[in-house]
Each structure stands twice: as C-alpha cells, then as structure tokens.
Amino acid sequence: MKLNKLLFLFFVLIAFSSCTEYVDYGVVPETPNYGDFKAKLSSTEAKYIGDTFEFEATMSGADVTIATDFKINGTLIDGYKYIPQKEGEYSVTASFELPGMPTKTSTFKFNVLKKANTSK
C-alpha cells in the first residue's frame, strides 16, 4: 500500500513539473530603442516680435514635425509655427508619441528681439 502511494506521489510530481513552461529562459527582453528624437528652431529669418518662428522635429532622421506637440513656455501651441508678442527668451518643449512607444521629448530655447526704431 505504501508503495502505491509513493508511486502515485511520484507520478503527480512528474506531471506537474512537465507542465511547466519556460519562455525565453526567464530573460526579460530589453526595451527597444526607437531612435533619437530631436527638435529645433527651423532655419528661418525670424528673430523679431511679430515674426513667424517655425519649429521642426526628427526621429532617427525622419521628419515627424506634423505629429509633434510643441509647448512654448509650458503652453501647448497649435501646429509648429509661433508668432511671439513679447521680446525675451522662450523655452520650447517638443513631445512625440506613438502607440506602444514611450513618449520622446526634446527641449530648446530661442530669443526674440525687439525691432530697433529706425525712424527719425
């Protein structure tokens, strides 16, 4: 009788251990690198109050400007063009997000000047 119980216990242990599945041998996959995200002021002639400042963004060299959100001094703007009404230094935060990918951000600053009064 003891032999039957031991054999039964042995087969139960083998059955449970054979149902164990090892996926990738317990190795956690790395988070993939989706490339470098960079945002900057476009090369425009804008530098004064009332000029249109344009921004651009790239991800691994591809233009993603249209899909990027731009914030000027913390305020979200519509699109990628901005017309400042005051002189001074402006801080831009650009963020780019795709489903299943962590949000990428880039920051930069630019200066806006007041036009010199040339009338006499």
Protein Blocks (a to p, Z undefined) as FASTA:
>chain_A
ZZmmmmmmmmmmmmmmmmpccehhlpacddddebjadddddddfbfbehiacdddddeeh
iacklmpccdeehiacehjbdcdfbecddddddddddehiacddddddddddddddfbZZ
